[in-house]
Amino acid sequence: MAEQAFQVDLRGVVDLLSRHLYASPRVYLRELLQNAVDAITARGAGGGRVVIETGGGALRVHDDGVGLTADEVHTLLATIGRSSKRDELGFARHDFLGQFGIGLLSGFLVADEIEVVSRSAKGGDAVRWTGRSEGSYRVEPGERDEPGTTVTLRPRPGSAELLSAPVVAELARAYGALLPIELVVDGVAVTGEGPPWQASHRDPAARRRALERYCEELYGFTPFDVVDLEVAEAGLTGVAFVLPEPVSPTARAAHRVYLKRMLLAESVHGLLPEWAFFVRCVVDAGELRPTASREALFEDELLESAREGLGEVLRQWLVRLAETDPPKLRAFLRLHQLGVKAMALHDDDMLRIVDRWMEYETSAGPMTLREFRRRHPGGRFTGSVEEFRRLSAVAGAQGVGLVNGGYVHDTEIIERLPDLDPDARLARLDASELTTTFGVLDPAAELALRPFLAAAQRAVERLGCEVVVRDFDPASLPALYLTSRDAQFREELSRAREEAGELWADVLGAVGATTGVERPQLVLNYRNPLTRRVTALGDGGPVEPAVQALYGQALLLGHHPLRPADTAVLNRSFIGLLEWAVHPPEAGR
């Protein structure tokens, strides 16, 4: 029969496939397997067999599917991309894995010629179709006794390894090990009992061990736990393996996805909600749509619904763990607390788990939020880790319970607690509140300290700070620098004005003019022996450098940012005290 030309620019299509559609030429075997499985499905006889043979300089893929008539060969293989089994054979799209023509053309990724010999189950003689990558094909009588199809590829120079026996066996196992048909490569059976999570086990413990071994083979780790997955509307079943080690929540989780038990890809993104970064999944779906390359999932409403369904399964697993195995839940929370916190921002059940089981850093040691509220009905929380470290010891000594809300999601979670119970409210700490819990000096001592306080105020006046003397624990702390949220805002505004240009400095100045006049406080601890000695310095003593040194130490101990003026004062106070120690006034007399 005379050669004919394809009804497309085949060379352009092959270039498109290799450069833009498929990530690797290795997918050619998956496409041939998909065509074979589609043909078996179309025949509808149940079961089916695909035999792959290597050797003799060629690769042959035999199936006992529905086969093609001569007319179908012309229609399906000549008009590439328009026709599919859905169109020509009258079957619904979900019965098949892909389009026959485009899938067959993937053979041109590794070969310059594709030969198809097919005999239709409808009857008629066998037909041979031979297509070439330069854009021509021919159809002629073929030889085949039984219905089905054989596809033959001969590697082009440089592609022989991809069609070699070891590589073909590896690809067949990767793509087709779970197929519901008999798949044989060079006489060795590839398919087994189907998806491991569907294997029947009378003993749940034996099933668990089998799935753990499966995870070890696939991912190289023994899972913390195994969660069965099912989303009926997507025809999805599978397992989620909970990672046994912490992982960054920003890492994109990749999952192994099969469509109708044919491997789609080993690293599919977007299958689960972003917060579920602590699991790796293996799933098989019957209704999800692949992208054109069949290497990822098509983003549509069904995938979004499946994603939500899988998230719900994982959420229920955590709730069940809280009810049945609290120690295991605590171990999980220590590993993957960020994922659970992310869920708790929107999910009340997760918020209850966090409230009841997750330990927080508090001024009284690690404890859950629920336990903290029980012990400290008037407790407070800080919005930053630095503020907690700065004030926890002082707050605890005054009997004020303090929770560290400075880690990721913690403040939002604490502020969401009243959604569960209005009585579960915790107020954010304003550091200036602590001064109300400190002891005040008796009137006589306060009167005696007035000259010192006046001198101390002069020492730090240009730093925008107010000096007060109080009596508080811990006694080992000589001074404490406290700033309210309003005062902190003014400090940040002042620093921004210093660093900004003239225009923005004027704008920031206008903003600052609208704020209050409350200033940070340097609280000197009269219970501290060193502080008492400083307050007892007379007119001839180094009051100014001593107070400035206490100011600098309070900034450093509290992890406050140092402005250039603060650094300069700290240096001057050190030099001043050093000079006083080396040359006290008495030495000069």
Secondary structure, DSSP 8 states (H G I E B T S, - for coil): ---EE-SS-HHHHHHHIIIII-S-GGGHHHHHHHHHHHHHHHHTSSS-EEEEE--TT-EEEEE-S----HHHHHHHHHSTTT--HHHHH---GGG-SS-HHHHHHGGGGTEEEEEEEEE-TT-S--EEEEEETTSEEEEEE---SSSEEEEEEEE-TT-GGGGSHHHHHHHHHHHHTT-SSEEEETTEE---SS-GGGS--SSHHHHHHHHHHHHHHHHSS--SEEEEEEEGGGTEEEEEEE-SS---TTS---EEEEETTEEEEEEE-SSS-TT-TTEEEEEEESS--B-TTSSSB--SHHHHHHHHHHHHHHHHHHHHHHHH-HHHHHHHHHHHHHHHHHHHTT-HHHHHHHHHH-EE-BTTSSEEHHHHHHH-TT-EEESSHHHHHHHHHHHHHTT--EEE--STTHHHHHHHGGGT-GGG--EE--GGGGGGGSB---HHHHHHTHHHHHHHHHHHGGGT-EEEEEB-S-TT--EEEE--HHHHHHHHHHHHHHHS-HHHHHHHHHHHHTS-----EEEEETTSHHHHHHHT--TTS-HHHHHHHHHHHHHHHTT----HHHHHHHHHHHHHHHHHHHS-GGGG-
